[in-house]
Every structure is written in C-alpha cells, then in structure tokens.
C-alpha cells in the first residue's frame, strides 16, 4: 500500500497544531486521518478514495474568508480541515494513486480483450494469494468501485450508491402507518406504538446495460504492454456521459427512441417521474417495471422565459424542513442556469442578487442559501427545458445500484487501421425517498 509523502506529513502536522491552538476545523475523522498521515502509515485504497471524495467536496472552501495568510480569520476552519487531510500535496497524491489503482484493472482487461477477444473486469480488486491471514487467501473487497466514473457523472458526486449482484434490484420503503398520514414525511411517526401494520412499499427495476465503445489503432497491438491509463479514462468518461444522460432523461416505461440512453434500454431518469405542485407521493407497489414511479413535488417557474430569484427561494421553501442543512443537500442545475443566476439584478444596472457574502454563500452561485451547487451539463437548460433545477438531499433522494463487473470485447474488421473495444456495465437507478427532493418546472 502507498505511503504519504513528506509534504503530506508536514501539512497534517500543521493541521493538528492549528486545531489544538485555535480549537476549530475538521472532525474526529479528519483528526484520525491527520495522525495516520503524520505517522507515515500505509494508506489503503478505501482511505485514498475517501481522501479524493473529501477534496472534491471541499475545493470550494478555498474561496472562503481566512483561507490565505494575511486574511482575517486565518487559518479558517476550512483551511485547518484541508491541512488535516494532507492539504494540496495530499489532494494531488490521492488523485494520482486512486487513478493508478482503478485504471490498472481496466487497462489489464483492455489488454486481455485485445489479445484474447474478450475479458471480464472485476471492478473490485481481488487477491490471488493462497494461505490465511490478513491480505492472504481470498478476495479483498473495496468500496468506491470504478471511482473514475463518480466525479465525471454529477449524480455520483452526491447520490447514494450500492452494489447489486442480480438481474433485478428491489427497493423497500416505509410509506405510512395505520393512524396518521400527515406530511411532511408522508406518514406520521407515532411514538410508543408497536403494532405490526406499518405500511411499506416495494418496487423492482431490471439491471440495465450501459455501453461504451473505444476505437484502438491496430498499431497498439505490437506494443500492448505500454497502453496508457488515458485509454481507461476515455472508456470511463464515455460510460459517465451515457449513464448521466440516462439518469436524467431516460423513460424506460414508454417511448421508442433508440439513443444510447433512451427507450427501454436505459435507466429510469429523474425527468420521467411525474410531478405535482401540491404533494409528493410514492408510486405503485409491485415487481413490474411500471411500479415505483413516484410523484415528485415541484414548483412552477414564475419567469416567462428564465429562472428568477423567486423561483429559487420558492424551491428552497418547498423542501421539507428535516432535509435542510444536511451535508448531502445541494442544488443541481445546468451550467447555463448558473450563468443566468449570476446575471440576475434587482433592477436595471443594479447590484447582482447573488453575491459573495462570507463562507456559506461565498463564490456567487457556488453556494445558494447555504447549499452547494452541483453543475450538471446533462440536464435541462434554464428557460428551455422541462426541469432546469433540482434541490435534494441526494443521499436519500437517489440511489444508484452497480454491478461490479464490466465486460470488454474486441471487434475486428470495423475500420481500416482500427479495432473497437466494446464495454458493457450493468446498473440501475431510482428515487428512493420521494420527499427528499423537489424540482422547478420550466415554462
């Protein structure tokens, strides 16, 4: 397992010293990470994946007050927490190490497919050793399989992700009880009651195929051991694009489109769920593909052709209070929508409505009303599309179920000078807690 660099150790020690001196910054998890780094301990893949995830989520903290020497409040809580995880040296190191680990299996699968015609890649690495004891004999299971997909597909940055092994994935939720069905949860919480008739619902989705095609020059066949890791990244990015489009736009209940993410061959997209301006509700109960199509609470856009300040405020007010100010609660909108919000002014020639105003709202439209904004180029555009903005506690709102194997096959006679690698990965996605997200309805 890789070891921290000297620069990472120095940053971790600085973070520990700062936290002791100022009494702020980071969590107990961050402190434990800093101690491991400062002591030069080997860092396993799962830890490195958490480091990459942390740095991706908190990069925006650099724009807050007190990040740089000489600023009021230096070092800020965010700067101290950043140091605990190894700082900038830790970010670069973790991203590089994770790419090496994740891409090595995919590259090996591509090499095998080029030589043998096909290969199956286990996206959770396994040990081939025999015997007994830690790291000896049997498989070593890692979280965050094929992590390079997560950050290119915006949904993977914040949604809940689980592993599936079958042809279908069933989901079960508690949808009510016998004596109280009031909102905001959709059912009441009755204390001191033990009756067994608490209503539940389940729905079942087939595991769909997401495909990617990668052209490889036949010249590479004479130097197969020197394939660069960018080949694996190219494959990952195509998967990312197809699954992100499918998770937003596909309707696998109706339609006859034949795009790579459309019709019955795609996932169940967020936009395929019906909406209501009065209340969210769970869909029908059962194992058919038409079950579990929940109704999402939505707010009608007020502007005639563009998103307005009031639209954002109304959407914030529509999310049930128990989901507000959770770490995973954030906005998701198209980059064009973000650009339009930055241009909103109170009057002609007036000041912008969204301005940089402290740590929580710093970096206009990086945060809105204290919640992070996730740019998603795979959704509708402001004033044009159907649903230009979502606000959700994504860990509860959307669940992605991944099969941990990917199939890669070689196709010859495709084009002069090329062979084509055809890769297939199986997965499904669903809204799990219908009350945890709201959306804006475009005009």
N, C-alpha and C positions, 0 to 999 in steps of 0.2 A: 504494500500500500504506500502511496506517496506521502512524503513528509513536508511540513510547512517550510517556507524559505525564511532566511534571516530577516528579510524586510517584513514579512508577515508577523514574525515573533515580536519585532520591535513595535509594530502597530498594536498588537494585542496587549503587550505590557503597558503601552501608553494609555490604552482604553481602560485597563484595570486601575491604573494610577489616577486617571481623571475621575473615574466613578467613585473611588474612595475619597478623593478630595472634594468633589462637588456634590456627591450624593444624588446623581441623576444619570440617566442614559442607560438603555439596554434593559434586558430582562435576565432572569436567572439562567435561561438557556444561553443567552449571549455571554454571560459571565463564564459558564462552563465551557463554551466554545473557545473563549479567550484563553482560559487556563490550558486547554489541550494544545492550542496553537503555540502559546508561550513556552510550553514544556517540550515542544518539538515532537509531539506524539504522531504516530501514523494516523492518517485520516481515511476512513473507509469511504466507499463510493456514496453510500446513503448520506453521510455527513457532507461530502463535497456537493451533492445535489441540493442539500438544504442551503448551503452557502450561496450557490448560484441563484436559488429562488429568493433568498434574503436580499442579495444585492440588486436583483431585478426589481423587487418591490420598493426598495428604499433609495434608488438612484435619485428620485425627485427630492429627497431630503437635502441634497446639496444646494438647493435653491432657497432654503430657509435661512433666516437670520441667525448669525452666530456660528456659521459653518467655518468661515475662514478667519485666520488670525487677524486681530485688529478690529473685528466687528463686535458690537455689543452682544453680550451673552456667550462669547466664545469660551470654551467649546460648548456648542449646543448639545442637547440630549441626543439628537440625531447623529452628530459628529462623534460623540462618545460611543454610541452603539455601533456605528460603522467601524470604528477602530477595534472594538471587541471582536468583530468577525474577521479581522485581518486587514481592514482598510482597502485602499486601492490595490496594493500588492496582492491581497487575498482574493479580490474580485478577479483580477487577470489570471491568477494561478488557478482558481477553482474552475473558471470557464474553460481554460485550456485542458485541465486534467479531465473534466467531465466529457469534453468533446472526444478526447483520446479514448476514454473508456467506452462511450456509447457507440462511436463510429467504428471501433475495431471489429465488433461483431458483424456490423452491416457490411463493412468492406470485405471481411472474410467470406460472407455469404455471396457478395457480388463476384469475388474471385472464383468461388466454388461453382457458381452458376455459369460463369464464363467457360470454365474448364469442363464441367460435367453436364451442363444444360439446364440444371435446376438446383435449388438449395432451399432449405428451411432455416430461418434465423430465429433462434430463441432470444427474444428481446430482454429476457432476464438472464444474466450470465450464470453459467453453471461450472462447478468444479469437476474435473475428470479424474481427480486423485482417488486412491483407494486407501482403506485403513479406517482409523477412527480418530476422533478429536476435533477441535476447532479448526476449520478450514481444510479438513481432511475427510475424504469419503462422502460423496453425495453433493447435492446442489447447495449453492449459496444464493439466497433469494434477496433481491434488491428492490427497493421502491423506485418510483420515477422511471419506469422503463421507457426507452427511446426518448430521453428527455429533450433532445434537439427539436422535437415536434412542439413542445409545450409553449415555447416563447414566440414562435412564429405564428401559431394559431392563437388569437386573443382569448378564446374561450378557455384554453388550457392554462392561462395565467392565473385564473381565479376560480374555475369551477371545480366541483368535487370529482375525483377520478378513482375508479375502482377497477379490479381485474375480473374478467369473466372467462370461463373455460368451455362453455357450451355453445349450442346453436341459437339459443334464445336467452334473454335476460329478463327476469321478472322483478317487479318493484312493488313494495308493500308500504302503505302509509295508514296512519290512524286518521280517519276522516270525520269522526263525530262520536257522540255518545247518546244515551237514551233520554237525557233530561234537559240538555242545553245545547243549542246550536248557534249561539251568538258569535259574531265576529269580534275581534279581528282575526282570530285563529281559524275561523270556520267551524269551530266546535268549542264548547265550554270546557274548562278544567275544573272538575268537581273534586274537591278535597274530601278525604275521609270516606270515600266510597270504594267498594271493592267488587261491584257487580261485574260479571264477565261479558256483558253485552256491549262492549265498546266497539263501535263500528270501525271497520277497516276496509280498505280498497286495495286491489292489486291490478296491475296491467302487465303485459308481456310484449317485448319487442324482439324481432329477429335480429341476429348479429349480421350487420351489413358489410359488404366488401368495399373498401376504399382502395383505389388503384393509382399507381404511378408508373410512368414509362420513361426510361432513361436511355438515350442513344449513346453508344460507346463505339469509338473508332476501332476498327479491327486491328489497327497498329498496336493497340494496347495489349493484344493477346501475346505478343512476343516479349512483353515486359510486365507480366501480370503482377509481380510482387511489388511493383512500385506505383500501384494505384494510389492517388492522393485521397485524403479524407474529404476533400471537397466533393467527390463523387457521391459519397454517402450523404453529405449535407444537401446536395442538389435533390437527391431522392426524398429526403426528409421534407424539404421545402415544398415539393410537389404534393406530397401527402398532406402537408399542412394546409395548403391552399384548397385542395379538394374537400377535406373534412370541414374546414371553416365555412366554405360556401354551403355545404350540405347542412351543417348545424344551424345555419341561419335561414336558408331559403327553401330547402327541400320539403316536399309534401309527399310522404310515402303512402298516403291514403287515396289520393286522387291524382289525376294528371297523366299526361302521356309524353312529357319531354324526355329526351334521351341524352342530356348532357351528363358529364362525369359525376354530377352530384344531384341530378334530378330524377323525377318519376319514382318508380318503386325500388330503384337500386341504391337509393341514398338513405341518409339518416332522417330522423324526424326533426325538421328545422323549427326554430322558435317562432318564425313568422307563420307557420302552418297551424299554430294553436289559435282558436277563436278568441275574440276579445269581448269585454263587457265594460261599460262605463259605470256600472253600479256595484259589481262584486266579482271576485274571483271564485272559482268553484272547481272541484275535481271532476274529471271525466268519468265515463262509464267503467264498470268493474268487469274484468274478464281477461281471457288469454288471446282474443282476436286482435289483429293489428289496429282495428278501429277503436279499441278500448284505450282508456288513459289519455284521451285528447282533452286536456284540461282547458278551462276558460281563464284567460289572463285579464287582470284588472288593467284598464288603460284610460288615459286622459286624452281628450280631443284637443288637437293643436289649435290654438287661438288665432295665430297669424295666418293671413291669406296665402302666403307663399313661402314663409320661412319660420324657423323656430324663434320664439320670443323669450324674454326673461320670465314672463309669467308662466309660460309652458314649463320651464324648468322648476320654478317654485311650486307649481301645482303638482308636478310629478313627484317632487320630494314629499309634499304633503300627503300624497296618495299611498306611499309605502307605509305599512303598519309600523307603529312606533317601536315594537320589540326588535325590528330588524335594523333600526337606525343606529349608526355609530358602532357597528360591528366591524372588525378588521377586514372582512371579506365583502362588505357592502361598498359598491362603487358604480359609477356610471359607465355605460358603453355606448359609443357613438362614432359615426363616420368622421374621418379627419376633416371633411368639408364642413360638417356640422360644427366641429370645434372651431374652425376658422371663422364661421359665421357668428358664433357666440362671442368671439374675441372682438368683433367689429360692432357689437351692439352698443348703442349710446342712448343716454336718457333723452337727448334732444339733438337736433342738428348742430353739429360742431361741439357737442357736449362731451363730458368725460365718459369713458367706457363703463359699462355696467359691471363687468368682471375685471377686477384689478388685483394686483399683487398686494396682499394686506396681511402679512405675517406668516407664521409657519403653516397654519392649517389651510389657508387659501392662497399661499404663495405660488407664483408662476401661473398667471391668469389662465384658467380653464385647464390647468393640470389638476387642480382641486376645484370642486364646486360645492359650496355649503359644507365644507369639511370632508367631502368624499372624493377619492381619487377618480380620475377619468381614464378609461382604457380606450385608446384609439382602435377602431375595428374597421378596416377597409372593406370587410366582407359583409357590410350591412347597408341599409338604405341611406341615401343622401338627404340632407335637410331640404324640405320643401318639394322633394321629388318622390321619395319612396313612401312605403306604407307605414313603417315604424322606424323613425330616424333616431330614437333614443330609448335605451333601456336603463332602469335603475333597479339593482337587485342585490340581495345578499347571496352571492353566486355559489358559495359552498352549499347552501340549502336549495337554491333555485334550480341549478342544472347539474346533472350527473352524467359523466362520460364513462362508459364501460368498455375496456380494451381487452382484446385477446392478445396474449403476449407473444404470439408467433407471427412471423411475416414470411410469406413465400416469394421467392425470386426465381424467375425463369428466363432463359435466353431464347430469343427468336432470331434465327438466321434468315438470309435471303430477304431482308427487309428493304435495304437501300445499299447501293454500291459504297463500299468502304465502312459500313456500319453493321453492328449487331445491336439489337434492342433488348434491354433488361426490363422485364415486366414484373412489377412487385405488387403484392396484394396484402392488405392488412384488414382484419375484421374488428368491428366495433359497433356500438350503438350509443345514442344519447337521448336524454329525456328531461323534461321538467319534473322534478321530484316533489318539491314543496311549492305549490301554486301560489301561496300567499307571500312568498319571499321575493317577488319581483313585480314590477309594474313597467308599462311602456307608454310611449307617446304615439298617438295616431296622427300620421301626416295627412295633409289635405289631398 
